[in-house]
Structures are given as structure tokens and as C-alpha cells.
Amino acid sequence: MGKKQLEDGQYDDALNLFQKAILLNRNDPDLWNLKGIALRSLGRYNEAIECFNKS
């Protein structure tokens, strides 16, 4: 579901969904990557880099 928000440019909504999903599965690299993309799209580059490093 978060991917749809990401594609639609709803980055805050996507970020919220990815954060919730990560709480359920902290070891999923795809979730960390998607969270990083959402953060990057919001201009939150340092946080995005941290997520990309975890993916």
C-alpha cells in the first residue's frame, strides 16, 4: 500500500506506512529502501542515507 502512495507523490503517507511496516519486520531490506526513497523525496537526505545503509 505504501508503494501506491509513493507513486502518487504522497510521501508523508508512504513514509508513515513504511515506518509501521518496519516495526513489524525490521529485517526487510525492501522496507528500509522504500522508506529511504520516501525520505529522499521529502528532502530529508541524511535520514534517507541511514535507511539506505540499513537496506
A tleap script that builds the chain and sets N, CA, C and O, in Angstrom:
source leaprc.protein.ff14SB
mol = sequence {
  NMET GLY LYS LYS GLN LEU GLU ASP GLY GLN
  TYR ASP ASP ALA LEU ASN LEU PHE GLN LYS
  ALA ILE LEU LEU ASN ARG ASN ASP PRO ASP
  LEU TRP ASN LEU LYS GLY ILE ALA LEU ARG
  SER LEU GLY ARG TYR ASN GLU ALA ILE GLU
  CYS PHE ASN LYS CSER
}
set mol.1.N position { 0.817 -1.189 0.000 }
set mol.1.CA position { 0.000 0.000 0.000 }
set mol.1.C position { 0.865 1.259 0.000 }
set mol.1.O position { 0.519 2.241 -0.657 }
set mol.2.N position { 1.953 1.246 0.706 }
set mol.2.CA position { 2.835 2.401 0.739 }
set mol.2.C position { 3.430 2.722 -0.620 }
set mol.2.O position { 3.710 3.882 -0.926 }
set mol.3.N position { 3.621 1.694 -1.436 }
set mol.3.CA position { 4.176 1.925 -2.775 }
set mol.3.C position { 3.241 2.793 -3.605 }
set mol.3.O position { 3.700 3.642 -4.369 }
set mol.4.N position { 1.939 2.589 -3.464 }
set mol.4.CA position { 0.961 3.379 -4.213 }
set mol.4.C position { 1.056 4.849 -3.815 }
set mol.4.O position { 1.043 5.729 -4.676 }
set mol.5.N position { 1.152 5.117 -2.512 }
set mol.5.CA position { 1.291 6.496 -2.054 }
set mol.5.C position { 2.583 7.107 -2.579 }
set mol.5.O position { 2.615 8.272 -2.978 }
set mol.6.N position { 3.637 6.319 -2.574 }
set mol.6.CA position { 4.925 6.793 -3.078 }
set mol.6.C position { 4.809 7.172 -4.556 }
set mol.6.O position { 5.280 8.230 -4.973 }
set mol.7.N position { 4.179 6.301 -5.339 }
set mol.7.CA position { 3.999 6.562 -6.770 }
set mol.7.C position { 3.119 7.787 -7.016 }
set mol.7.O position { 3.310 8.509 -7.995 }
set mol.8.N position { 2.157 8.016 -6.125 }
set mol.8.CA position { 1.227 9.144 -6.272 }
set mol.8.C position { 1.771 10.443 -5.694 }
set mol.8.O position { 1.093 11.470 -5.722 }
set mol.9.N position { 2.997 10.399 -5.167 }
set mol.9.CA position { 3.602 11.605 -4.612 }
set mol.9.C position { 3.134 11.945 -3.211 }
set mol.9.O position { 3.368 13.054 -2.731 }
set mol.10.N position { 2.483 11.012 -2.555 }
set mol.10.CA position { 2.015 11.209 -1.182 }
set mol.10.C position { 3.096 10.676 -0.231 }
set mol.10.O position { 2.926 9.643 0.417 }
set mol.11.N position { 4.193 11.402 -0.171 }
set mol.11.CA position { 5.382 10.910 0.506 }
set mol.11.C position { 5.212 10.792 2.014 }
set mol.11.O position { 5.719 9.844 2.614 }
set mol.12.N position { 4.512 11.728 2.635 }
set mol.12.CA position { 4.290 11.638 4.081 }
set mol.12.C position { 3.471 10.404 4.432 }
set mol.12.O position { 3.782 9.700 5.393 }
set mol.13.N position { 2.423 10.142 3.653 }
set mol.13.CA position { 1.596 8.963 3.895 }
set mol.13.C position { 2.397 7.683 3.677 }
set mol.13.O position { 2.301 6.738 4.460 }
set mol.14.N position { 3.181 7.664 2.615 }
set mol.14.CA position { 4.008 6.493 2.324 }
set mol.14.C position { 5.004 6.256 3.453 }
set mol.14.O position { 5.183 5.124 3.902 }
set mol.15.N position { 5.645 7.316 3.906 }
set mol.15.CA position { 6.622 7.202 4.987 }
set mol.15.C position { 5.981 6.616 6.232 }
set mol.15.O position { 6.556 5.738 6.874 }
set mol.16.N position { 4.802 7.093 6.573 }
set mol.16.CA position { 4.090 6.593 7.745 }
set mol.16.C position { 3.821 5.093 7.626 }
set mol.16.O position { 4.004 4.351 8.591 }
set mol.17.N position { 3.394 4.653 6.460 }
set mol.17.CA position { 3.122 3.231 6.256 }
set mol.17.C position { 4.398 2.394 6.315 }
set mol.17.O position { 4.401 1.305 6.889 }
set mol.18.N position { 5.470 2.893 5.731 }
set mol.18.CA position { 6.728 2.145 5.769 }
set mol.18.C position { 7.264 2.044 7.196 }
set mol.18.O position { 7.812 1.011 7.581 }
set mol.19.N position { 7.109 3.105 7.977 }
set mol.19.CA position { 7.556 3.068 9.371 }
set mol.19.C position { 6.781 2.014 10.152 }
set mol.19.O position { 7.364 1.279 10.949 }
set mol.20.N position { 5.479 1.936 9.930 }
set mol.20.CA position { 4.662 0.926 10.611 }
set mol.20.C position { 5.070 -0.481 10.182 }
set mol.20.O position { 5.151 -1.387 11.011 }
set mol.21.N position { 5.325 -0.662 8.893 }
set mol.21.CA position { 5.723 -1.977 8.390 }
set mol.21.C position { 7.071 -2.396 8.961 }
set mol.21.O position { 7.278 -3.571 9.267 }
set mol.22.N position { 7.985 -1.448 9.106 }
set mol.22.CA position { 9.305 -1.760 9.658 }
set mol.22.C position { 9.195 -2.196 11.112 }
set mol.22.O position { 9.982 -3.025 11.569 }
set mol.23.N position { 8.231 -1.650 11.843 }
set mol.23.CA position { 8.026 -2.088 13.224 }
set mol.23.C position { 7.674 -3.571 13.281 }
set mol.23.O position { 8.000 -4.254 14.251 }
set mol.24.N position { 7.012 -4.062 12.248 }
set mol.24.CA position { 6.624 -5.471 12.192 }
set mol.24.C position { 7.722 -6.361 11.624 }
set mol.24.O position { 7.773 -7.554 11.925 }
set mol.25.N position { 8.599 -5.788 10.806 }
set mol.25.CA position { 9.648 -6.580 10.159 }
set mol.25.C position { 10.883 -5.713 9.937 }
set mol.25.O position { 11.098 -5.184 8.847 }
set mol.26.N position { 11.681 -5.579 10.979 }
set mol.26.CA position { 12.851 -4.697 10.949 }
set mol.26.C position { 13.962 -5.197 10.022 }
set mol.26.O position { 14.872 -4.442 9.679 }
set mol.27.N position { 13.888 -6.463 9.620 }
set mol.27.CA position { 14.970 -7.039 8.821 }
set mol.27.C position { 14.675 -7.079 7.326 }
set mol.27.O position { 15.419 -7.701 6.569 }
set mol.28.N position { 13.606 -6.428 6.893 }
set mol.28.CA position { 13.248 -6.442 5.474 }
set mol.28.C position { 13.964 -5.294 4.756 }
set mol.28.O position { 13.600 -4.133 4.943 }
set mol.29.N position { 14.970 -5.597 3.944 }
set mol.29.CA position { 15.724 -4.532 3.283 }
set mol.29.C position { 14.876 -3.709 2.318 }
set mol.29.O position { 15.150 -2.526 2.112 }
set mol.30.N position { 13.856 -4.313 1.729 }
set mol.30.CA position { 12.999 -3.567 0.801 }
set mol.30.C position { 12.247 -2.449 1.517 }
set mol.30.O position { 12.074 -1.361 0.968 }
set mol.31.N position { 11.802 -2.718 2.739 }
set mol.31.CA position { 11.093 -1.689 3.503 }
set mol.31.C position { 12.012 -0.522 3.831 }
set mol.31.O position { 11.614 0.638 3.731 }
set mol.32.N position { 13.244 -0.836 4.222 }
set mol.32.CA position { 14.205 0.233 4.520 }
set mol.32.C position { 14.499 1.051 3.266 }
set mol.32.O position { 14.629 2.273 3.336 }
set mol.33.N position { 14.603 0.379 2.124 }
set mol.33.CA position { 14.861 1.082 0.868 }
set mol.33.C position { 13.691 1.999 0.506 }
set mol.33.O position { 13.897 3.148 0.115 }
set mol.34.N position { 12.474 1.492 0.635 }
set mol.34.CA position { 11.294 2.301 0.327 }
set mol.34.C position { 11.166 3.487 1.275 }
set mol.34.O position { 10.805 4.590 0.863 }
set mol.35.N position { 11.463 3.250 2.537 }
set mol.35.CA position { 11.442 4.359 3.498 }
set mol.35.C position { 12.477 5.406 3.095 }
set mol.35.O position { 12.214 6.606 3.175 }
set mol.36.N position { 13.643 4.957 2.667 }
set mol.36.CA position { 14.683 5.876 2.212 }
set mol.36.C position { 14.245 6.690 1.011 }
set mol.36.O position { 14.541 7.882 0.924 }
set mol.37.N position { 13.546 6.060 0.091 }
set mol.37.CA position { 13.050 6.776 -1.089 }
set mol.37.C position { 12.051 7.854 -0.672 }
set mol.37.O position { 12.097 8.977 -1.173 }
set mol.38.N position { 11.151 7.507 0.241 }
set mol.38.CA position { 10.169 8.487 0.717 }
set mol.38.C position { 10.869 9.657 1.402 }
set mol.38.O position { 10.529 10.816 1.165 }
set mol.39.N position { 11.843 9.349 2.250 }
set mol.39.CA position { 12.574 10.414 2.939 }
set mol.39.C position { 13.339 11.293 1.954 }
set mol.39.O position { 13.347 12.518 2.084 }
set mol.40.N position { 13.971 10.674 0.984 }
set mol.40.CA position { 14.699 11.438 -0.037 }
set mol.40.C position { 13.752 12.363 -0.796 }
set mol.40.O position { 14.089 13.509 -1.092 }
set mol.41.N position { 12.577 11.855 -1.103 }
set mol.41.CA position { 11.586 12.660 -1.819 }
set mol.41.C position { 11.107 13.848 -0.996 }
set mol.41.O position { 10.678 14.861 -1.548 }
set mol.42.N position { 11.180 13.721 0.319 }
set mol.42.CA position { 10.795 14.811 1.220 }
set mol.42.C position { 11.961 15.751 1.518 }
set mol.42.O position { 11.814 16.720 2.262 }
set mol.43.N position { 13.121 15.453 0.929 }
set mol.43.CA position { 14.295 16.299 1.153 }
set mol.43.C position { 15.013 16.008 2.453 }
set mol.43.O position { 15.845 16.799 2.896 }
set mol.44.N position { 14.701 14.886 3.063 }
set mol.44.CA position { 15.322 14.502 4.337 }
set mol.44.C position { 16.473 13.533 4.033 }
set mol.44.O position { 16.409 12.339 4.326 }
set mol.45.N position { 17.518 14.097 3.438 }
set mol.45.CA position { 18.583 13.293 2.844 }
set mol.45.C position { 19.400 12.487 3.847 }
set mol.45.O position { 19.709 11.325 3.584 }
set mol.46.N position { 19.755 13.062 4.976 }
set mol.46.CA position { 20.564 12.324 5.956 }
set mol.46.C position { 19.812 11.120 6.498 }
set mol.46.O position { 20.390 10.046 6.668 }
set mol.47.N position { 18.522 11.296 6.771 }
set mol.47.CA position { 17.710 10.173 7.240 }
set mol.47.C position { 17.575 9.122 6.144 }
set mol.47.O position { 17.582 7.922 6.421 }
set mol.48.N position { 17.452 9.574 4.907 }
set mol.48.CA position { 17.340 8.644 3.783 }
set mol.48.C position { 18.597 7.791 3.667 }
set mol.48.O position { 18.514 6.582 3.454 }
set mol.49.N position { 19.755 8.419 3.806 }
set mol.49.CA position { 21.021 7.685 3.723 }
set mol.49.C position { 21.084 6.609 4.796 }
set mol.49.O position { 21.537 5.495 4.531 }
set mol.50.N position { 20.635 6.929 6.004 }
set mol.50.CA position { 20.629 5.936 7.088 }
set mol.50.C position { 19.768 4.738 6.707 }
set mol.50.O position { 20.145 3.593 6.961 }
set mol.51.N position { 18.619 4.997 6.103 }
set mol.51.CA position { 17.740 3.904 5.690 }
set mol.51.C position { 18.366 3.088 4.569 }
set mol.51.O position { 18.301 1.859 4.584 }
set mol.52.N position { 18.970 3.762 3.600 }
set mol.52.CA position { 19.618 3.034 2.507 }
set mol.52.C position { 20.748 2.156 3.042 }
set mol.52.O position { 20.967 1.054 2.538 }
set mol.53.N position { 21.454 2.628 4.044 }
set mol.53.CA position { 22.527 1.830 4.643 }
set mol.53.C position { 21.992 0.601 5.361 }
set mol.53.O position { 22.698 -0.401 5.478 }
set mol.54.N position { 20.761 0.660 5.839 }
set mol.54.CA position { 20.152 -0.485 6.524 }
set mol.54.C position { 19.531 -1.472 5.541 }
set mol.54.O position { 19.208 -2.602 5.907 }
set mol.55.N position { 19.367 -1.042 4.295 }
set mol.55.CA position { 18.695 -1.922 3.326 }
set mol.55.C position { 19.664 -2.916 2.714 }
set mol.55.O position { 19.268 -3.731 1.880 }
savepdb mol mol.pdb
quit
